[in-house]
Amino acid sequence: VNITVTDSASGPQILLSEDFNDGDYNGWILVEQGTNQGPMVWSAATGEMVQSSNVHSPIAEGISRLGTYAYWQAGTGWTDYTATVKMKSNDNDGIGIMFRYQDENNYYRFIWDRERSSRALVKCENGQFSILDEDFVPYAMGKYYQVKIVAQGSTLEVSIDDSPVLSADDSTISSGTIALYCWGNRGSYFDDVLVEGSSANQAPDISSVTASPSTIS
């Protein structure tokens, strides 16, 4: 008997696909940490996730940059994944993506700030912030960028429009969800969120088995 097994577990596993076209943000939890110029104002009514208040912590507090964010509640157990998000700013302050988010005091964050011409990959561990990598490039206001975050083991990478920009090797936080983040940015837009898990973490899925009898004389 000849047996053919087809393994259909090829390619990444889709953990989250969100385009906000339904006009709501069900499944996203909103958090406000900034103490100035609140409250936060989030909406998905236009088919994009938009935050339109200037809520922020004082600049004197340094790299913490506590503002507001929306995190995906169902992703707290995610480990290795790739997240892509379209984002744009109609203001000139901080906008970005948080990942491996566990709680308000433990996560990684990519923040892009036009006014200060900076991009930074930041770690928050037990409420203490440190910069893992940074460069000094401003964004163009009103332009959508595709941000790609790779979290694979201790490898952390950030790409903008398919060009690598920041990276670090850090194993402090091994799991957690993603969040859409802004600081002092009254025109923050996010869309087309896609999170894909590593195919190596999936169990094989046998989709078909065929058998043909041998000739017996």
VOFILUM-628349 format. One record per residue: residue in three letters; x, y negated, z negated of N, C-alpha, C in turn. Coordinates in pm, 1 decimal. Each point is the difference from the previous one (the first is absolute). Example, Ala and Ser with C-alpha at 12.3 -4.5 7.8 and 13.67 -1.06 7.14 Angstrom:
REC  aa      nxx      nyy      nzz     caxx     cayy     cazz      cxx      cyy      czz
REC ALA   1319.0    569.0   -780.0    -89.0   -119.0      0.0     90.0   -120.0      0.0
REC SER    -35.0   -105.0     72.0     82.0   -119.0     -6.0    -77.0   -109.0    -73.0
END
This chain:
REC  aa      nxx      nyy      nzz     caxx     cayy     cazz      cxx      cyy      czz
REC VAL     85.0    119.0      0.0    -85.0   -119.0      0.0     88.4   -123.9      0.0
REC ASN    -23.3    -91.3     91.5     71.0   -127.0      7.4    -84.8   -107.9    -67.4
REC ILE     57.8    -69.1    -97.8    -73.7   -102.8    -75.6     65.5   -135.3     22.8
REC THR    -80.2    -98.1     38.5     47.1   -136.7     18.1    -62.3    -88.6   -106.6
REC VAL     83.3    -73.6    -74.2    -47.5    -90.8   -104.4     32.5   -142.2     40.9
REC THR    -98.7    -85.8      0.9     18.9   -141.3     32.9     -7.7    -82.8   -126.8
REC ASP    105.2    -74.7    -30.2      3.5    -86.0   -118.5    -43.6   -139.6     41.3
REC SER   -114.9    -43.8    -50.7    -52.6   -132.2     38.8     46.5   -110.8    -92.9
REC ALA     83.6     29.9    -99.3     46.9   -102.9    -93.2    120.4    -72.3     58.3
REC SER    -22.2    -67.3    110.8    106.9    -74.6     65.8    -29.4   -149.1     -9.0
REC GLY    103.0    -79.1    -20.8    -18.6   -142.9    -13.3    -34.1    -39.0   -142.2
REC PRO      1.4   -130.0    -27.7    -24.0    -48.2   -136.6   -145.4     15.0    -43.1
REC GLN    -20.3      4.8   -128.4   -133.9      5.9    -57.6    -48.7   -142.5    -25.3
REC ILE   -117.7    -32.3     48.9    -55.9   -133.5    -21.6    -59.9     -6.9   -140.7
REC LEU     57.7    -84.9    -82.4    -47.2    -18.6   -137.1   -101.1   -113.5    -10.5
REC LEU     16.9   -100.3     84.8    -90.3   -115.6     -1.1      2.1    -66.8    135.8
REC SER   -118.3    -29.1     54.0    -13.7    -78.9    122.4   -112.3   -100.0    -23.7
REC GLU     33.8   -127.4     -3.0    -95.3   -104.3    -39.1     13.5   -120.0     92.5
REC ASP   -109.0    -32.9     71.8      3.0   -118.2     87.2    -97.3   -108.4    -46.2
REC PHE    -73.6     22.7   -108.0    -92.3    -96.5    -59.9   -112.2    -43.8     94.8
REC ASN    -20.7     74.3    108.1   -104.7    -38.3     95.0   -140.1     13.6    -56.5
REC ASP    -13.8     74.1   -110.5   -131.5     11.9    -63.1    -33.5   -120.1    -87.8
REC GLY     95.4    -93.7    -12.3    -27.1   -123.7    -72.6     10.7      8.8   -150.4
REC ASP     49.5    113.6    -53.0     16.0      8.4   -144.8    135.4     60.6    -33.0
REC TYR     31.5      2.7   -128.3    127.2     57.3    -43.3    -23.5    104.5   -108.6
REC ASN    -96.9     85.0     22.7    -26.1    109.3    -92.4    123.8     88.1    -14.1
REC GLY     32.9     36.9   -122.4    117.4     81.6    -26.1    122.5    -80.5    -38.6
REC TRP     -4.1   -131.5     19.8    110.8    -88.4    -36.9    -32.0    -66.8   -133.6
REC ILE     96.9     -4.1    -88.2    -16.4    -63.1   -130.9     75.6   -132.6     -0.5
REC LEU    -66.3   -106.5    -39.2     58.1   -133.9      0.7     61.4    -32.1   -136.0
REC VAL    119.8    -56.8      4.0     70.8    -36.6   -122.3     48.8   -143.7     11.5
REC GLU    -22.0    -80.3   -102.1     50.5   -136.9     -5.6     97.5    -11.4   -116.2
REC GLN    125.2    -36.3     30.4    101.7    -18.3   -103.9     45.8   -145.2    -10.9
REC GLY    -13.4    -76.0    107.2     42.8   -138.8     -1.1    -82.0    -83.3    -96.4
REC THR     65.6    -97.6    -61.8    -66.4    -82.8   -100.9    -37.0   -138.9     51.8
REC ASN     44.5    -35.5    120.4    -26.8   -132.5     55.7    -93.2      9.1    120.3
REC GLN    -90.1    -96.6     10.2    -84.3    -24.0    116.7    -82.7    121.0     41.7
REC GLY    -44.9     78.7    -97.2    -92.8    107.8     29.2   -142.8    -52.1      5.5
REC PRO    -98.5     84.9     11.6     14.6    144.7      4.9     32.8     50.3    140.0
REC MET     32.8    127.2      9.3     23.5     64.0    129.0   -129.9      2.2     80.2
REC VAL     13.4     -3.7    133.4   -116.9      5.0     88.8     30.5     96.5    114.0
REC TRP    -46.8    123.6    -13.5     19.5    102.2    102.5   -129.7     22.7     76.7
REC SER     12.9     28.9    130.5   -116.9     31.2     81.5     43.5     81.1    121.4
REC ALA    -90.1     89.1     44.8     22.7     73.6    124.7   -112.9    -25.6     99.4
REC ALA    -74.7   -106.4    -21.2   -119.7    -26.6     79.3     29.6    -23.4    147.3
REC THR    121.9    -43.7     32.2     34.5    -29.5    139.4     67.1    117.8     70.6
REC GLY      6.0    116.4    -65.4     65.8    115.8     59.7    148.7      4.1    -25.8
REC GLU     47.1    -87.6    -87.8    137.6     -0.4    -49.6     -8.5    -16.6   -151.4
REC MET    102.6     41.8    -71.3      5.5    -25.0   -143.8     68.9   -135.0    -19.5
REC VAL    -70.6    -95.6    -60.3     48.1   -137.2    -10.4     -1.0    -44.0   -146.1
REC GLN    108.7    -66.0    -41.0      5.3    -62.5   -132.3     22.6   -148.6     21.7
REC SER    -91.1    -83.1    -53.3     -0.5   -141.3     38.7     13.3    -97.3   -115.7
REC SER     49.0     45.5   -115.0     29.0    -94.4   -107.5    151.1    -13.4    -16.6
REC ASN     41.4   -101.6    -76.2    142.9    -29.2    -16.6     54.6     56.3   -131.1
REC VAL    -61.7    105.6    -51.5     37.3     52.3   -131.4    145.8     45.3     -1.7
REC HIS     71.6    -40.6   -107.9    142.2     33.6    -10.1     49.2    -22.4   -143.2
REC SER    112.6     60.5    -30.6     73.7    -30.9   -122.5     97.3   -112.2     31.2
REC PRO     48.7    -73.2   -100.5     94.1   -109.4     25.6    129.4     50.3     64.5
REC ILE     55.4    -77.5     92.5    124.1     36.4     67.0    113.6     15.4    -99.8
REC ALA    -10.1    -69.0   -113.4    105.4      7.8   -102.0     14.3    140.1    -58.9
REC GLU   -100.8     85.3     19.7      7.4    135.3    -52.6     88.1     90.6     85.4
REC GLY     52.7    -52.6    110.9     97.3     75.2     77.7    -61.6    102.6     93.5
REC ILE     67.1    116.4     11.6    -36.8     96.0    103.4   -126.2     79.4    -31.0
REC SER    -59.3    -18.5   -117.0   -121.3     76.1    -31.2   -113.5    -35.3     96.3
REC ARG    -15.2   -127.7     32.9    -98.9    -47.1     98.2   -135.2     69.2    -18.3
REC LEU    -58.1    -12.2   -116.6   -128.4     61.9    -27.1   -111.5    -81.7     64.0
REC GLY    -76.7     64.5     85.2   -110.0    -65.9     68.5   -126.1     83.1     -8.9
REC THR    -41.9     55.5    114.8   -116.0     88.2      3.5     24.6    108.3    103.4
REC TYR    -65.5    113.8    -20.2     16.2    108.6     95.9   -121.4     91.9     -4.9
REC ALA    -14.0     79.3    105.2   -105.9    101.0      9.2     67.4    134.0     22.4
REC TYR    -20.1     93.8    -92.2     64.0    130.7     17.0   -103.4    107.6     31.3
REC TRP     47.1    103.3     76.1    -86.9    110.0     39.5     -6.7    100.1   -114.5
REC GLN   -118.2     14.7    -58.7    -14.8     74.5   -124.7     31.9    149.0     16.0
REC ALA    -28.0     56.8    116.5     11.8    145.1     16.7    142.1     47.3     27.6
REC GLY     97.4    -90.7      5.2    134.3     40.3     40.5    101.0     13.6   -111.6
REC THR    -43.5      7.9   -123.8     95.3     -3.1   -110.8     92.7    120.7     -2.6
REC GLY    -40.2    111.5     62.1     84.2    118.9     -0.2     89.2     14.6    121.9
REC TRP     -2.8    -96.5     91.2     83.6      8.8    120.9    148.0     -5.7    -37.2
REC THR     81.4     76.5     71.1    144.3      0.9    -26.0     75.7    -55.9    119.9
REC ASP     25.4     83.7    100.5     73.4    -43.3    119.3    -99.1    -37.6    109.7
REC TYR     12.9   -120.3     52.9    -93.2    -43.1    104.3     55.7   -118.4     78.3
REC THR    -66.8    -26.0    112.4     25.7   -118.8     81.2   -127.4    -82.6      4.2
REC ALA     10.7   -127.8    -27.8   -115.3    -89.5      3.0     25.0   -111.4    101.2
REC THR    -94.6    -22.2     88.8      7.4   -112.4     92.7   -120.6    -90.4    -22.9
REC VAL     25.4   -129.9     -1.0   -103.9    -99.4    -25.5     25.5   -120.6     89.7
REC LYS   -104.3    -49.2     65.0     10.1   -128.4     69.1    -29.0   -110.0   -101.0
REC MET     83.0   -103.1     -0.4    -25.4   -110.7    -92.5     42.4   -132.0     63.4
REC LYS    -68.1   -106.1    -40.5     38.5   -134.4     42.9    -33.6    -97.8   -110.2
REC SER     62.8   -116.9      5.9    -25.3   -104.7    -98.3    -28.1   -131.9     70.5
REC ASN   -104.8    -66.4    -43.5    -27.6   -135.8     46.8     48.7   -104.3   -100.0
REC ASP     68.8     45.4   -104.1     63.8    -85.8    -98.8    150.7     24.0     12.3
REC ASN     79.9    -45.5    -95.4    145.3     15.1     14.8     67.0     63.7   -121.7
REC ASP    -79.6     67.6    -84.4     58.4     59.6   -119.9      6.0    152.7     12.8
REC GLY    -10.3     72.0   -112.3     31.3    141.5     -0.4   -113.7     90.2     46.2
REC ILE     35.6     97.2     83.4    -94.1    100.6     47.2     78.0    129.9     14.8
REC GLY    -65.6    113.6    -20.5     75.6    123.5     13.1    -79.3    124.6    -33.1
REC ILE     75.2    109.8    -19.4    -56.2    131.5    -26.1     67.0     58.2   -124.6
REC MET    -79.8     54.1    -88.6     51.8     75.5   -114.1    -16.3    148.4     31.2
REC PHE     92.6     82.6    -48.9     -9.5    143.4     27.8     56.4     79.2   -117.4
REC ARG    -36.3    129.0     -0.2     22.0     83.4   -118.8    -46.4    -73.9   -126.1
REC TYR   -113.8    -63.1     15.5    -60.6    -75.7   -109.9    -62.9     97.2    -99.1
REC GLN     44.7     -3.2   -124.7    -56.5     83.0   -106.5    -93.7    -79.1    -90.6
REC ASP     43.6   -120.4    -35.5    -81.5    -88.0    -82.7     58.3   -140.7     12.8
REC GLU    -50.9    -93.4    -78.3     41.6   -139.5     12.8    147.6    -21.9    -32.1
REC ASN     64.8     97.3    -60.7    138.8    -17.7    -42.6    100.0     92.0     68.6
REC ASN    -45.8     81.7     94.3     89.7     95.9     64.9    -35.8     16.6    147.8
REC TYR     88.0    -48.7     87.6    -23.2      8.7    144.1    120.4    -58.0     73.7
REC TYR      0.9     20.8    131.5     90.2    -72.4     89.9    -83.1   -102.3     78.1
REC ARG     65.8   -106.2     45.9    -72.0   -104.4     73.3     87.8    -61.2    107.4
REC PHE    -58.4    -14.2    118.3     60.9    -82.4    103.9    -71.6   -134.2     -0.3
REC ILE     75.9   -108.5    -15.0    -57.1   -134.4      1.6     71.8    -83.6    104.8
REC TRP    -80.3    -76.1     76.7     53.7    -87.9    105.0    -50.6   -140.6    -29.4
REC ASP     91.8    -95.6     -7.1    -33.1   -136.6    -40.4     57.3    -97.7    102.3
REC ARG    -88.4    -72.1     68.2     46.2    -93.4    102.8     64.1   -124.3    -60.5
REC GLU    -61.4    -57.3   -103.5     50.6   -125.2    -57.9    143.1     16.5    -51.2
REC ARG     30.9    117.7    -50.0    134.5     26.2    -54.4     85.9     82.5     94.9
REC SER    -51.8     22.6    120.8     73.0     72.3    106.3     61.1    129.3    -52.3
REC SER    -80.9     81.5    -66.1     55.4    120.3    -60.7    -89.8    121.1     22.4
REC ARG     66.4    116.0     12.8    -66.9    129.7     -2.8     71.5     83.5   -105.3
REC ALA    -75.6     70.7    -82.7     64.0     74.5   -108.8    -71.9    131.3    -25.3
REC LEU     79.1    101.9    -30.6    -48.9    127.7    -48.5     25.3      1.4   -150.2
REC VAL   -107.1      5.3    -77.3      6.4    -22.4   -144.6    -50.8    123.4    -73.8
REC LYS     61.0     29.5   -112.6    -48.8    106.1    -88.6    -52.8    -61.9   -128.0
REC CYS   -116.4     48.1    -42.2    -53.0    -34.9   -131.5     -3.8    128.6    -81.8
REC GLU     81.9      6.4   -105.1      7.8    117.2    -86.2    -28.5    -43.8   -142.8
REC ASN   -108.7     52.2    -55.2    -42.4    -37.4   -135.1     -9.5   -151.8    -15.9
REC GLY    -48.5    -65.5    105.8    -20.3   -144.1     -3.1    123.4    -83.3     24.3
REC GLN    116.0     64.5     23.7    124.2    -71.0     26.5     31.7      5.8    149.5
REC PHE     33.3   -113.9     58.4     18.3     -9.7    144.5    147.5     -5.8     38.0
REC SER     32.6     65.3    111.9    134.9     -7.9     56.4     -9.9      3.1    152.1
REC ILE     92.4    -66.4     66.4      4.5     -2.5    145.8     89.1    113.0     49.3
REC LEU    -56.5     87.0     84.1     76.2    111.3     55.9     68.5    -37.7    130.8
REC ASP    -61.8    -89.3     77.1     57.9    -46.7    126.3    -73.8   -127.2     40.3
REC GLU     67.5    -88.3     70.4    -64.8   -122.6     46.6     75.3    -60.0    117.0
REC ASP    -69.6    -80.3     78.0     63.5    -84.2    100.5    -77.3   -131.7      4.2
REC PHE     34.5    -85.4     92.0    -52.9   -137.9     -5.2    -52.0    -40.6    137.2
REC VAL   -119.1     49.8     30.5    -65.7    -21.7    128.6   -143.7    -43.3    -26.9
REC PRO    -47.5   -111.9     54.5   -138.8    -40.6    -20.4    -93.2     70.1     99.2
REC TYR   -127.4      6.2    -33.8    -99.0     49.5     95.5    -63.2   -118.0     73.9
REC ALA    -63.7     28.8    110.9    -74.9   -100.8     75.5   -143.7     -1.8    -51.4
REC MET    -48.2   -114.0    -39.7   -136.6    -10.3    -49.0    -99.2     31.7    111.0
REC GLY   -106.2     73.0    -37.1   -105.6     31.7     95.4     29.9    114.8     93.7
REC LYS    113.6     66.1    -17.4     37.5    111.6     86.7    -14.3    131.5    -74.8
REC TYR    -64.5     97.4     63.5     -9.6    133.1    -58.7    131.0     75.4     18.8
REC TYR     48.6     60.8   -107.6    116.6     88.3      4.0    -44.6    139.6    -42.4
REC GLN     64.8    101.8     55.3    -22.2    135.3    -47.6    112.9     37.9    -95.2
REC VAL    -36.3     21.2   -124.1     96.9     38.0   -102.8     -6.4    151.2    -19.3
REC LYS    115.5     62.9      1.4      7.9    144.7    -20.9     84.7     28.1   -123.2
REC ILE    -57.0     73.9    -92.1     68.7     39.5   -122.1     24.1    150.4      4.8
REC VAL    124.0     42.9    -21.6     32.2    142.0    -10.2     48.6     27.1   -142.4
REC ALA    -67.1     93.1    -66.9     42.5     44.7   -133.2     17.0    151.0      7.9
REC GLN    123.2     44.0     11.5     31.8    141.3     17.5    106.6     37.9   -101.5
REC GLY    -39.7     67.1   -107.8     94.8     26.7   -106.9     50.5   -131.3    -58.0
REC SER    130.6    -15.4     -5.4     58.8   -123.7    -51.1     22.0   -104.3    109.2
REC THR    -30.8     35.5    125.0     19.6    -91.1    112.0   -119.7    -93.4     14.9
REC LEU     26.1   -129.9     -5.9   -103.1   -101.5     15.2     39.4    -90.4    115.9
REC GLU    -89.4    -17.9     96.8     31.7    -79.1    118.2   -117.5    -89.4     36.8
REC VAL     32.8   -119.4     49.3   -100.5    -94.1     49.2     36.8    -39.3    141.8
REC SER    -96.6     11.0     92.3     19.4    -43.8    138.3   -108.0   -101.4     35.0
REC ILE     35.7    -94.0     85.9    -94.4    -99.2     51.2     -5.4     14.5    151.8
REC ASP   -119.0     27.3     53.1    -16.2     18.6    144.7    104.8     96.1     54.8
REC ASP     17.6    111.6    -69.0     88.9    111.1     38.5    148.9    -30.6    -15.3
REC SER     34.7   -112.0    -61.5    141.2    -31.9    -24.1     30.6     12.5   -149.2
REC PRO     95.1     86.7    -39.8     34.6     13.0   -141.5     54.6   -131.4    -55.1
REC VAL    -45.1    -37.4   -120.4     45.5   -126.1    -59.9     56.3     17.6   -141.0
REC LEU    -59.5     87.9    -81.8     45.2     17.9   -137.8      1.2    148.8    -33.3
REC SER     91.5     39.4    -89.4      3.7    139.8    -42.7     68.5     10.2   -135.4
REC ALA    -25.5    111.2    -68.1     62.4     24.4   -129.8     -7.1    148.5    -29.9
REC ASP     87.1     42.5    -89.6     -3.2    136.3    -52.0    -32.2    -10.2   -149.0
REC ASP   -121.5     42.6    -36.1    -42.3    -13.0   -138.7   -104.5    107.2    -29.5
REC SER     20.1     74.4   -105.4    -89.4    111.5    -32.9    -79.5    -24.2   -127.4
REC THR     -4.7   -123.8    -46.4    -66.1    -29.5   -127.1   -147.8     35.7      2.0
REC ILE    -69.4    -37.6    107.2   -144.8     20.8      9.7    -24.6     97.7    114.9
REC SER    -50.6    116.6    -30.6     -9.2    106.8     99.8   -137.4     14.5     63.7
REC SER   -101.4    -65.8    -54.3   -134.6     15.7     54.8    -83.0   -123.9    -28.4
REC GLY   -109.4    -11.8     74.0    -90.6   -112.2    -20.2    -61.9    -47.5    129.0
REC THR    -99.6    -82.9    -10.0    -79.6    -44.5    113.1     56.7   -127.9     62.3
REC ILE    -74.1    -59.9     92.6     41.7   -125.5     62.8    -94.5   -111.8    -42.1
REC ALA     47.5   -124.2     18.6    -82.9   -116.6    -31.6     31.2   -112.0     97.8
REC LEU   -100.3    -82.2     26.3     12.0   -119.8     83.0     19.5   -116.8    -95.6
REC TYR    106.2    -76.7     21.3     47.0    -93.8   -104.1     20.0   -140.0     55.8
REC CYS    -25.7   -100.5    -84.0     37.2   -137.0     36.4     23.5    -82.5   -126.5
REC TRP     77.4   -104.4     16.9     37.8    -88.1   -111.5     -5.0   -144.7     49.6
REC GLY    -87.9    -82.4    -59.4     -9.5   -140.0     39.1    -32.7    -18.5    146.5
REC ASN    -74.5     94.7     56.6    -22.1      0.2    145.2   -149.7      2.7     28.8
REC ARG    -54.8   -115.4     33.8   -144.6    -12.8     13.5    -52.8     49.8    135.8
REC GLY     87.1     50.1     85.0    -45.0     52.7    130.1     69.5    129.8     32.8
REC SER    -26.7    105.9    -76.9     66.6    129.8     17.2    -95.7     97.6     68.3
REC TYR     45.0     59.7    110.7    -82.9     89.8     78.9     68.5    136.0     12.6
REC PHE    -79.9    107.4    -14.4     50.9    136.1     12.8    -98.4     81.4     84.5
REC ASP     54.5     89.9     83.1    -87.4     79.6     85.7     73.0    127.7     42.0
REC ASP    -78.6     95.2     51.9     51.5    124.0     58.9    102.0     68.6    -91.8
REC VAL    -46.3     36.7   -117.0     84.0     69.3    -98.5      1.0    149.3     33.4
REC LEU    119.4     56.2     14.2     14.0    143.0     27.5    108.9     56.7    -90.4
REC VAL    -35.3    102.5    -76.9     96.3     67.3    -86.3      5.6    146.5     42.3
REC GLU    120.8     46.7     30.1     18.4    137.3     46.9     97.5     72.3    -91.9
REC GLY    -38.7    118.6    -44.2     87.1     82.5    -81.0     92.9     81.9     86.0
REC SER    106.5     50.1    -61.7     97.1     80.7     71.6    -58.8    134.6     35.8
REC SER     16.8     43.8    126.0    -51.6    130.0     43.0     71.3    113.6    -71.4
REC ALA    121.1    -26.2    -49.6     75.2    104.0    -69.3    -66.1     40.0   -131.0
REC ASN    -87.6    -86.8    -51.9    -66.2     29.1   -127.1   -130.6     76.1     17.7
REC GLN    -39.2     28.8    125.6   -126.1     65.8     25.6     17.8    150.0     11.9
REC ALA    -97.7     74.4    -49.0      0.4    144.8     17.7    -39.6     33.1    142.7
REC PRO     58.1    102.8     60.7    -37.9     39.4    135.9   -147.9     33.2      8.3
REC ASP    -60.3    -39.4    110.6   -141.5     24.5     24.1    -11.3     90.5    120.9
REC ILE    -43.1    123.2    -19.8    -12.8     93.4    111.3   -131.4    -27.0     70.1
REC SER      8.6    -48.5    123.7   -120.7    -39.1     71.3    -55.3    110.9     87.2
REC SER     84.4     95.7     43.0    -51.1    106.3     85.2     90.6    122.2     -9.4
REC VAL    -62.5    113.8     12.0     73.8    126.5      4.9    -58.8     82.5    114.0
REC THR     83.3     42.7     93.9    -46.1     82.7    110.5     74.5    131.3     -1.5
REC ALA    -69.2    106.1     36.8     63.0    132.9      0.7    -39.7     73.2    126.9
REC SER     94.7     71.9     58.4    -27.7     82.0    117.8     49.3    141.9    -26.5
REC PRO    -83.9    102.4     21.0     40.5    137.2    -28.8    105.2     49.2     99.0
REC SER     95.2     81.4    -46.4     98.8     58.0     87.3    -59.0    123.1     71.4
REC THR     57.1     39.2    111.2    -48.7    116.4     74.8     50.3    127.8    -65.9
REC ILE    -92.5     93.6    -31.7     33.5    125.6    -64.3    -22.6    113.8     97.9
REC SER    100.8     82.0     28.4    -11.8    109.4     93.6      1.8    135.0    -72.7
END
